Amino acid sequence: NKIQPMSASVWVDISSVSLDGEPPLNSTPARPAPRSPVKYNQRMARARSNSGRSSLREGSALRESSAAKSWQEPEEDVPPPPTPPADQLDAFFNKVSMTEDEIWAATDIRWNAKGLGPKDCMALAHCLYIARNSTKTVDLSENSIGPIGAELLAQGLCGSCEILNLRANFLQAKGAAALAHPLIACKQLTDLDLSKNRLGVEGAKSLINAGIFNSPALTKVNMRSNMLDAPTKELLQEAVQYKPGIQLLV
């Protein structure tokens, strides 16, 4: 049998034919089921609540970050003390048995009982200033700095200093007044020894009025043997009552 050729083209409309389970080409896509207004509103409320909590967490984290940043920021630039004459510096280096380069890199400065007096304090302030970013401990106890020397010394404080020992330096009330506000700028100071300085009532009040006992890092202050009467000692105790953990020796 022979197959007869078709005399005309045959067109087949396949738009309505389903192939391999696929929907017909001309079929209208099925619309999603209508949303439940109640469930939709519940979902939106949950989304807003989660967004609010996230914003609160982000805001809290930002505030904590800002607080940490402000605490870590270096203190404002302090103008340097006047540079002493070269002969004064040389004499000072001989007294403390250190060179300027050694002082600049020192983490501990222990110049106790070196015979330092008011005439040495301009060089002393200069040396403390150049070492202010590296020095953690400064021991100047058992010298004779006095109130005039304290005014010069104040110009070199305090940078990164954490421990400052000024015991037995005849600072008196004027010396305490000169050091009070510069000591507040020592934000890393934890241990301060002002014992045996004849500060008296007025010297103690200068420190209290300046707010030194509320310095954030301060954990120990030695005020013993300063000719303080009982009412002044009570004032000192009151000055630290809102700073838990601080050790006050009177």
C-alpha positions as CSV (number, residue, x, y, z in Angstrom):
1,N,0.0,0.0,0.0
2,K,1.2,3.4,-0.9
3,I,0.8,6.5,1.4
4,Q,-1.0,9.2,-0.5
5,P,0.4,12.7,0.1
6,M,-1.9,15.2,1.8
7,S,-3.3,17.6,-0.6
8,A,-3.5,20.4,1.9
9,S,-1.8,21.5,5.1
10,V,-3.6,20.5,8.3
11,W,-3.3,23.0,11.2
12,V,-3.8,21.7,14.7
13,D,-4.6,24.1,17.6
14,I,-2.4,23.0,20.5
15,S,-3.1,26.0,22.7
16,S,-5.6,24.0,24.7
17,V,-3.5,20.8,24.7
18,S,-1.8,19.8,27.9
19,L,1.8,18.4,27.4
20,D,3.4,16.2,30.1
21,G,1.1,17.4,32.8
22,E,1.8,21.1,32.1
23,P,-1.2,23.5,32.1
24,P,-2.6,24.4,28.7
25,L,-0.9,27.4,27.1
26,N,-4.1,29.5,27.1
27,S,-5.0,28.6,30.6
28,T,-5.3,31.5,33.1
29,P,-2.9,31.1,36.1
30,A,-4.7,30.1,39.2
31,R,-5.1,33.0,41.6
32,P,-3.7,32.5,45.1
33,A,-6.3,32.0,47.8
34,P,-7.4,35.2,49.4
35,R,-5.5,36.2,52.5
36,S,-7.1,36.0,55.8
37,P,-7.4,39.6,57.1
38,V,-6.9,38.4,60.7
39,K,-3.8,36.3,59.9
40,Y,-2.4,39.1,57.7
41,N,-2.8,41.7,60.5
42,Q,-1.2,39.3,62.9
43,R,1.8,38.8,60.7
44,M,2.2,42.5,60.2
45,A,2.0,43.2,63.9
46,R,4.7,40.5,64.6
47,A,6.9,42.1,61.9
48,R,6.5,45.6,63.4
49,S,7.2,44.2,66.9
50,N,10.4,42.4,65.7
51,S,11.5,45.5,63.9
52,G,11.0,47.6,67.0
53,R,13.0,45.2,69.1
54,S,15.8,45.2,66.5
55,S,15.8,49.0,66.5
56,L,16.0,49.1,70.3
57,R,18.9,46.6,70.2
58,E,20.7,48.6,67.6
59,G,20.1,51.8,69.5
60,S,21.4,50.3,72.7
61,A,24.5,48.9,70.9
62,L,25.1,52.3,69.4
63,R,24.9,54.0,72.7
64,E,27.3,51.5,74.3
65,S,29.7,51.8,71.4
66,S,29.6,55.6,71.6
67,A,30.2,55.4,75.4
68,A,33.1,53.1,74.9
69,K,34.5,55.3,72.2
70,S,34.2,58.4,74.3
71,W,36.0,56.6,77.1
72,Q,38.8,55.4,74.9
73,E,39.3,58.8,73.3
74,P,42.6,60.4,74.3
75,E,42.4,63.3,76.6
76,E,42.5,66.8,75.1
77,D,45.9,68.1,74.2
78,V,47.5,69.8,77.2
79,P,50.0,72.6,76.5
80,P,53.5,71.6,77.5
81,P,55.2,73.1,80.5
82,P,58.0,75.6,79.8
83,T,61.3,74.1,78.7
84,P,63.9,74.6,81.4
85,P,67.4,75.9,80.5
86,A,69.9,73.2,79.3
87,D,72.0,73.5,82.5
88,Q,68.9,72.8,84.7
89,L,68.0,69.8,82.6
90,D,71.6,68.4,82.8
91,A,71.6,68.9,86.6
92,F,68.2,67.1,86.8
93,F,69.3,64.2,84.7
94,N,72.4,63.8,87.0
95,K,70.1,63.8,90.1
96,V,67.8,61.1,88.8
97,S,70.5,59.1,87.0
98,M,68.6,58.9,83.7
99,T,68.9,60.4,80.2
100,E,66.1,62.1,78.4
101,D,65.7,59.2,76.0
102,E,65.4,56.8,79.0
103,I,62.8,59.0,80.6
104,W,60.8,59.3,77.4
105,A,60.4,55.5,77.1
106,A,60.1,54.7,80.9
107,T,57.0,52.9,82.2
108,D,58.1,53.3,85.8
109,I,59.6,56.5,87.2
110,R,60.9,56.0,90.7
111,W,62.6,59.2,91.8
112,N,61.9,58.8,95.5
113,A,64.4,60.4,97.9
114,K,66.4,62.1,95.2
115,G,66.6,65.4,97.0
116,L,64.2,67.1,94.5
117,G,63.2,70.6,95.6
118,P,61.2,73.5,94.0
119,K,64.2,74.4,91.8
120,D,64.1,71.0,90.2
121,C,60.3,71.0,89.5
122,M,60.5,72.9,86.2
123,A,62.7,70.1,84.8
124,L,60.6,67.5,86.6
125,A,57.4,68.7,85.0
126,H,59.2,68.8,81.6
127,C,60.3,65.2,82.0
128,L,57.0,63.9,83.2
129,Y,55.3,65.6,80.3
130,I,57.6,64.0,77.6
131,A,57.0,60.6,79.3
132,R,53.2,61.1,79.8
133,N,52.2,58.5,77.1
134,S,54.3,55.7,78.4
135,T,54.6,56.1,82.2
136,K,52.3,54.1,84.4
137,T,53.9,54.6,87.8
138,V,55.4,57.8,89.2
139,D,57.0,57.7,92.7
140,L,58.2,61.1,93.9
141,S,57.9,60.3,97.6
142,E,60.4,61.6,100.3
143,N,61.4,64.7,98.4
144,S,60.9,68.4,99.1
145,I,58.7,69.6,96.3
146,G,56.7,72.0,98.5
147,P,53.7,74.2,97.4
148,I,55.8,76.2,94.8
149,G,57.1,73.0,93.3
150,A,53.6,71.6,93.2
151,E,52.5,74.4,91.0
152,L,55.2,73.5,88.5
153,L,54.7,69.8,88.8
154,A,51.0,70.2,88.0
155,Q,51.9,71.2,84.5
156,G,53.5,67.8,83.8
157,L,50.6,65.6,85.0
158,C,49.3,63.0,84.2
159,G,48.9,61.3,80.8
160,S,48.8,57.5,81.2
161,C,49.9,57.5,84.9
162,E,48.0,55.0,87.0
163,I,50.0,55.2,90.3
164,L,51.2,58.5,91.7
165,N,53.1,58.7,95.0
166,L,53.7,62.1,96.4
167,R,54.1,61.1,100.1
168,A,56.2,63.4,102.3
169,N,56.8,66.3,100.0
170,F,55.7,69.3,102.3
171,L,52.9,70.1,99.8
172,Q,50.7,71.9,102.4
173,A,47.3,73.4,101.6
174,K,48.6,75.5,98.6
175,G,50.2,72.5,97.0
176,A,47.0,70.5,97.4
177,A,45.1,73.4,95.8
178,A,47.6,73.6,92.9
179,L,47.3,69.8,92.2
180,A,43.6,69.3,92.7
181,H,42.3,70.1,89.2
182,P,45.2,68.7,87.3
183,L,44.8,65.4,89.1
184,I,41.2,65.2,87.9
185,A,42.5,65.2,84.4
186,C,44.4,62.0,85.2
187,K,41.6,59.7,83.9
188,Q,43.6,56.5,84.4
189,L,44.9,57.2,87.9
190,T,43.9,54.4,90.3
191,D,46.3,54.9,93.3
192,L,47.1,58.3,94.8
193,D,49.3,58.7,97.9
194,L,49.2,62.2,99.4
195,S,50.1,61.2,103.0
196,K,52.5,63.1,105.2
197,N,52.2,66.4,103.4
198,R,50.7,68.7,106.1
199,L,47.7,69.4,103.9
200,G,45.6,70.5,106.8
201,V,41.9,71.2,106.7
202,E,42.1,73.7,103.8
203,G,44.1,71.3,101.7
204,A,41.7,68.5,102.2
205,K,38.8,70.8,101.3
206,S,40.5,71.9,98.1
207,L,40.6,68.2,97.0
208,I,37.0,67.6,98.0
209,N,35.7,70.7,96.3
210,A,37.6,69.8,93.1
211,G,35.8,66.4,93.1
212,I,39.0,64.4,92.9
213,F,37.6,61.5,95.0
214,N,35.0,60.9,92.3
215,S,37.6,60.3,89.5
216,P,36.3,57.3,87.6
217,A,39.3,55.0,87.8
218,L,40.4,55.9,91.3
219,T,40.4,53.0,93.8
220,K,42.8,54.1,96.5
221,V,43.7,57.4,98.2
222,N,46.1,57.7,101.1
223,M,45.5,60.9,103.2
224,R,47.1,59.8,106.4
225,S,49.2,62.1,108.6
226,N,48.0,65.4,107.1
227,M,47.0,67.2,110.3
228,L,43.3,66.5,109.7
229,D,40.7,67.0,112.4
230,A,37.7,64.7,113.0
231,P,35.2,66.8,111.1
232,T,37.5,67.0,108.1
233,K,37.9,63.2,108.1
234,E,34.2,62.8,108.2
235,L,34.0,65.1,105.1
236,L,36.5,62.9,103.3
237,Q,34.4,59.8,104.1
238,E,31.3,61.6,102.8
239,A,33.1,62.5,99.6
240,V,33.6,58.8,98.7
241,Q,30.4,57.4,100.0
242,Y,28.9,57.2,96.5
243,K,32.0,55.6,95.0
244,P,31.8,51.9,96.0
245,G,35.1,50.0,96.1
246,I,37.4,53.0,96.8
247,Q,39.8,52.6,99.7
248,L,40.3,55.9,101.6
249,L,43.1,56.0,104.2
250,V,42.8,58.8,106.8
